[in-house]
C-alpha cells in the first residue's frame, strides 16, 4: 500500500516493496514503476482505498487458498476493516 494525503491505496502484490512514482491527474492517483502504469485510484477522503483484485491477490499469496475461498475471505475482511476505520476515525 502507498500513502497519499494520509490515506492508503493498494497496489498489485508484485509491486509491494518497489519504488513507485505517483502523479495525480483529474482527481485520480496514477502509480508508476519506472514508466509502466501500475494502477489508478480515484483520490478520495477514505482512509483505506483498494481494488478488490489487489487485496485478493495479496491474500492468495499470503494464505495460499484457492481463489473462491480468498474472494469471500477478502470481502469479509475488507468489510470489517472499513467498519473499524469508520468507528476509530
C-alpha positions as CSV (number, residue, x, y, z in Angstrom):
1,X,0.0,0.0,0.0
2,X,1.1,3.5,-0.6
3,X,0.1,6.6,1.4
4,X,-1.2,9.8,-0.3
5,X,-2.6,12.7,1.8
6,X,-2.7,10.4,4.9
7,X,-4.9,7.8,3.0
8,X,-3.8,4.3,1.9
9,X,-4.1,2.9,-1.6
10,X,-3.4,-0.7,-2.7
11,X,-1.0,-1.9,-5.4
12,X,-0.8,-5.3,-7.0
13,X,1.4,-7.7,-4.9
14,X,4.2,-7.8,-7.4
15,X,4.9,-4.1,-6.7
16,X,5.0,-4.3,-2.9
17,X,8.3,-3.1,-1.7
18,X,9.2,-1.4,-5.0
19,X,9.8,2.3,-5.5
20,X,6.7,3.7,-7.2
21,X,6.2,7.2,-8.6
22,X,2.8,8.8,-8.1
23,X,1.1,11.5,-10.1
24,X,-2.3,13.0,-9.9
25,X,-4.5,13.8,-12.9
26,X,-8.1,15.0,-12.8
27,X,-8.7,13.6,-9.3
28,X,-7.0,10.3,-9.9
29,X,-3.9,8.9,-8.5
30,X,-1.7,7.2,-11.1
31,X,1.1,4.9,-9.8
32,X,4.1,4.1,-12.0
33,X,7.0,1.7,-11.7
34,X,9.6,3.3,-13.9
35,X,7.5,4.1,-17.0
36,X,4.9,1.3,-16.5
37,X,1.5,2.4,-15.2
38,X,0.8,0.0,-12.3
39,X,-2.7,1.1,-11.2
40,X,-5.1,4.1,-11.0
41,X,-7.1,5.1,-7.9
42,X,-9.7,7.8,-7.6
43,X,-8.5,10.3,-4.9
44,X,-11.0,10.3,-2.1
45,X,-11.1,11.1,1.6
46,X,-11.4,7.4,2.7
47,X,-8.6,6.1,4.9
48,X,-8.4,2.8,3.0
49,X,-8.8,2.7,-0.8
50,X,-8.4,-0.7,-2.5
51,X,-9.1,-2.5,-5.7
52,X,-10.6,-5.9,-4.7
53,X,-8.3,-7.7,-7.1
54,X,-5.2,-6.3,-5.3
55,X,-6.5,-7.5,-1.9
56,X,-7.4,-10.9,-3.3
57,X,-4.1,-11.4,-5.0
58,X,-2.2,-10.4,-1.8
59,X,-4.3,-12.8,0.3
60,X,-3.8,-15.7,-2.2
61,X,0.0,-15.2,-1.9
62,X,-0.1,-14.9,1.8
63,X,-2.6,-17.5,2.8
64,X,-2.3,-19.9,-0.1
65,X,-6.0,-20.6,-0.5
66,X,-8.0,-21.2,-3.7
67,X,-9.4,-18.1,-5.5
68,X,-13.1,-18.8,-4.5
69,X,-12.1,-19.1,-0.8
70,X,-10.0,-16.0,-0.9
71,X,-12.7,-13.9,-2.6
72,X,-15.1,-14.5,0.3
73,X,-12.4,-14.1,2.9
74,X,-11.2,-10.8,1.3
75,X,-14.7,-9.4,1.1
76,X,-15.4,-10.1,4.8
77,X,-12.0,-8.8,5.9
78,X,-12.4,-5.6,4.0
79,X,-15.9,-5.0,5.4
80,X,-14.5,-5.4,8.9
81,X,-11.5,-3.1,8.2
82,X,-13.7,-0.4,6.7
83,X,-16.1,-0.7,9.7
84,X,-13.1,-0.4,12.1
85,X,-11.7,2.6,10.3
86,X,-15.1,4.4,10.4
87,X,-15.5,3.7,14.2
88,X,-12.0,4.8,15.1
89,X,-11.8,7.9,12.9
